[in-house]
Amino acid sequence: MNTVKEGGRTAPTRPRRSSELRTTLIEEGLRRGRRGGVAALGLREITRSVGVSANAAYRHFAGHDALLVAVAVEARALLAHHIIDRMDRDATHVEAAARPLQRVRSFGLGYIDFALSEPGWLDLACYSQHASSDVVTVLAASDPPPPHQLLVDALDDMLTFGALTEDQRVDAEWIIWSAVEGFTELTANGPLQHADRTHLEHLARRVVDTTVRALIQSAEPV
């Protein structure tokens, strides 16, 4: 998909050839979803925005939900790229031996930063979980890998380099993910939704660091 930079972030551009209608519909969905999340992706509104009938969309998508999933998958790729960028940037500031741990920390901070900056796209990215099992299998080997795979790989690296024991590694991705997702939910719909961004970033660092530290210090699971 074609992209341009908007305010330092990657944003989609519209294809110029009418033969690329499928891509055009997805990119229009991303534009609308950036402002309003999944709720903003009405089929008629999207098709009207690109100047085609709703029936034209059915030549490329089995239905409205198929279009939603396609847009959501693209939003998930944007989230993954954001996390990878954060991982790469943070890795330059630590010694090689500390990078596996830093990558896990950067995952959490990158996810939260994306959630705070692009709540509409995060809402879409989460909707990608509605993709069918065969689509999920293909996406697991995609470039970029989905966010969950990025976290799994980072934790596996910690195990390889001795920063985690095998017992500590068991289900560690769900521990990290629960803390990060819980915090983003508090900022999106909970008591932190009106908090100052600087304060939220400070809290995010504490949440991520506390969770990672607890994971490293955890005893063998019962």
C-alpha positions as CSV (number, residue, x, y, z in Angstrom):
1,M,0.0,0.0,0.0
2,N,1.3,3.5,-0.9
3,T,2.0,5.7,2.0
4,V,3.2,9.2,2.8
5,K,4.4,10.9,6.0
6,E,1.8,13.0,7.9
7,G,3.2,14.8,10.9
8,G,6.0,12.3,11.2
9,R,3.7,9.3,11.0
10,T,3.0,7.0,8.1
11,A,-0.4,7.6,6.5
12,P,-2.0,6.1,3.4
13,T,-2.2,7.7,0.0
14,R,-4.9,7.1,-2.6
15,P,-4.0,5.0,-5.7
16,R,-4.5,6.9,-8.9
17,R,-5.7,4.1,-11.2
18,S,-9.4,3.0,-11.0
19,S,-8.3,-0.6,-11.3
20,E,-7.0,-0.3,-7.7
21,L,-10.4,0.1,-6.2
22,R,-9.8,-2.5,-3.5
23,T,-6.7,-0.6,-2.3
24,T,-8.6,2.7,-2.5
25,L,-11.4,1.4,-0.3
26,I,-9.0,0.1,2.3
27,E,-7.1,3.4,2.4
28,E,-10.3,5.4,2.7
29,G,-11.2,3.1,5.6
30,L,-7.8,3.9,7.2
31,R,-8.4,7.6,6.8
32,R,-11.9,7.4,8.3
33,G,-10.8,5.0,11.0
34,R,-7.9,7.2,12.1
35,R,-10.5,9.7,13.3
36,G,-13.2,7.4,14.5
37,G,-12.0,3.8,14.8
38,V,-14.2,0.9,13.7
39,A,-17.4,2.9,14.3
40,A,-16.5,5.3,11.4
41,L,-16.2,2.5,8.8
42,G,-19.7,2.4,7.4
43,L,-19.7,0.7,3.9
44,R,-21.9,3.4,2.3
45,E,-19.8,6.2,3.7
46,I,-16.6,4.7,2.5
47,T,-17.8,4.0,-1.0
48,R,-19.5,7.4,-1.3
49,S,-16.2,9.0,-0.3
50,V,-14.3,7.3,-3.1
51,G,-17.1,7.9,-5.6
52,V,-18.4,4.4,-6.2
53,S,-21.6,2.5,-5.3
54,A,-21.8,0.1,-2.4
55,N,-22.3,-2.7,-4.8
56,A,-18.9,-2.0,-6.4
57,A,-17.2,-2.9,-3.0
58,Y,-18.7,-6.4,-3.2
59,R,-16.6,-7.1,-6.2
60,H,-13.6,-7.0,-3.9
61,F,-15.0,-7.9,-0.5
62,A,-17.5,-10.6,0.5
63,G,-19.3,-8.1,2.8
64,H,-18.9,-5.2,5.1
65,D,-17.1,-7.2,7.7
66,A,-14.5,-8.4,5.2
67,L,-13.8,-4.8,4.4
68,L,-13.4,-4.0,8.1
69,V,-11.0,-6.8,8.6
70,A,-8.9,-5.7,5.6
71,V,-8.7,-2.2,6.9
72,A,-7.9,-3.6,10.4
73,V,-5.1,-5.7,9.1
74,E,-3.5,-2.6,7.6
75,A,-3.9,-0.7,10.8
76,R,-2.2,-3.6,12.6
77,A,0.7,-3.3,10.2
78,L,1.0,0.4,11.1
79,L,1.1,-0.5,14.8
80,A,3.7,-3.2,14.2
81,H,5.9,-0.7,12.2
82,H,5.6,1.8,15.1
83,I,6.7,-0.8,17.6
84,I,9.6,-1.9,15.4
85,D,10.7,1.7,15.0
86,R,10.7,2.1,18.8
87,M,12.6,-1.1,19.3
88,D,15.3,-0.1,16.8
89,R,15.6,3.4,18.2
90,D,15.9,2.3,21.8
91,A,18.4,-0.5,21.0
92,T,21.0,2.1,19.9
93,H,21.2,3.4,23.5
94,V,22.0,0.2,25.3
95,E,24.8,-2.4,25.3
96,A,24.3,-5.5,23.1
97,A,23.7,-7.8,26.1
98,A,20.8,-5.6,27.4
99,R,19.0,-5.4,24.0
100,P,16.7,-8.4,24.5
101,L,15.3,-6.9,27.7
102,Q,15.1,-3.4,26.1
103,R,13.2,-4.8,23.1
104,V,10.5,-6.2,25.5
105,R,10.4,-2.8,27.2
106,S,10.2,-1.0,23.9
107,F,7.3,-3.2,22.8
108,G,5.3,-2.0,25.7
109,L,6.2,1.6,25.4
110,G,5.8,1.6,21.6
111,Y,2.3,0.0,21.9
112,I,1.2,2.6,24.5
113,D,2.6,5.5,22.5
114,F,0.7,4.3,19.4
115,A,-2.5,4.0,21.5
116,L,-2.1,7.5,22.8
117,S,-1.2,9.1,19.5
118,E,-3.5,7.0,17.2
119,P,-6.5,5.7,19.2
120,G,-8.6,5.2,16.1
121,W,-6.0,3.1,14.3
122,L,-5.4,1.1,17.5
123,D,-9.2,0.4,17.7
124,L,-8.9,-0.9,14.1
125,A,-5.8,-2.9,14.8
126,C,-7.6,-4.7,17.7
127,Y,-10.4,-5.5,15.3
128,S,-8.0,-7.5,13.2
129,Q,-8.5,-10.3,15.7
130,H,-11.8,-11.0,13.9
131,A,-9.8,-12.3,10.9
132,S,-10.4,-15.9,9.9
133,S,-7.9,-18.6,11.0
134,D,-6.5,-19.0,7.5
135,V,-5.9,-15.2,7.3
136,V,-4.2,-15.2,10.7
137,T,-1.8,-18.0,9.5
138,V,-0.8,-15.9,6.5
139,L,-0.3,-12.8,8.6
140,A,1.9,-14.6,11.1
141,A,4.5,-14.9,8.4
142,S,4.0,-11.4,7.0
143,D,6.2,-8.4,6.9
144,P,6.0,-6.8,9.4
145,P,5.1,-9.6,11.8
146,P,2.0,-8.9,13.8
147,P,2.6,-7.1,17.2
148,H,2.0,-10.3,19.2
149,Q,4.7,-12.1,17.3
150,L,7.1,-9.2,17.9
151,L,6.6,-9.6,21.6
152,V,7.0,-13.4,21.5
153,D,10.2,-13.1,19.6
154,A,11.6,-10.5,22.0
155,L,10.8,-12.7,25.0
156,D,12.3,-15.7,23.2
157,D,15.5,-13.6,22.7
158,M,15.5,-12.9,26.5
159,L,15.4,-16.7,27.1
160,T,18.2,-17.3,24.6
161,F,20.4,-14.8,26.2
162,G,19.7,-15.9,29.7
163,A,17.7,-12.9,30.8
164,L,14.7,-15.2,31.5
165,T,14.6,-18.8,32.7
166,E,12.4,-21.3,31.0
167,D,9.9,-21.2,33.9
168,Q,9.7,-17.4,33.7
169,R,9.2,-17.5,29.9
170,V,6.0,-19.6,30.2
171,D,3.1,-17.3,29.1
172,A,5.2,-14.2,29.7
173,E,3.7,-12.6,26.6
174,W,0.3,-12.6,28.2
175,I,1.6,-11.0,31.4
176,I,3.2,-8.2,29.4
177,W,0.3,-7.8,27.0
178,S,-2.2,-7.7,29.9
179,A,-0.4,-4.8,31.6
180,V,0.0,-2.8,28.4
181,E,-3.5,-3.4,27.1
182,G,-5.0,-2.7,30.5
183,F,-3.2,0.6,30.7
184,T,-4.3,1.7,27.2
185,E,-7.9,0.8,28.2
186,L,-7.6,3.1,31.2
187,T,-6.4,5.9,28.9
188,A,-9.0,5.3,26.2
189,N,-12.2,4.7,28.3
190,G,-11.2,4.8,31.9
191,P,-10.2,7.3,34.6
192,L,-7.0,8.3,32.8
193,Q,-8.7,9.4,29.6
194,H,-8.4,13.1,30.4
195,A,-4.9,12.9,32.0
196,D,-2.0,15.0,30.6
197,R,0.1,13.3,28.0
198,T,3.3,13.9,29.8
199,H,1.9,12.3,33.0
200,L,0.6,9.3,30.9
201,E,4.0,8.8,29.4
202,H,5.5,8.8,32.9
203,L,2.9,6.3,34.1
204,A,3.5,4.1,31.0
205,R,7.2,3.8,31.8
206,R,6.4,2.8,35.4
207,V,3.8,0.2,34.3
208,V,6.1,-1.3,31.7
209,D,9.2,-1.3,33.9
210,T,7.4,-2.7,37.0
211,T,5.8,-5.5,34.9
212,V,9.1,-6.5,33.3
213,R,10.9,-6.3,36.6
214,A,8.3,-8.5,38.2
215,L,8.6,-11.0,35.4
216,I,12.3,-11.3,35.7
217,Q,12.1,-11.7,39.5
218,S,9.2,-14.1,39.4
219,A,9.5,-17.5,41.0
220,E,8.7,-20.8,39.2
221,P,4.9,-20.9,38.3
222,V,2.7,-23.0,40.6
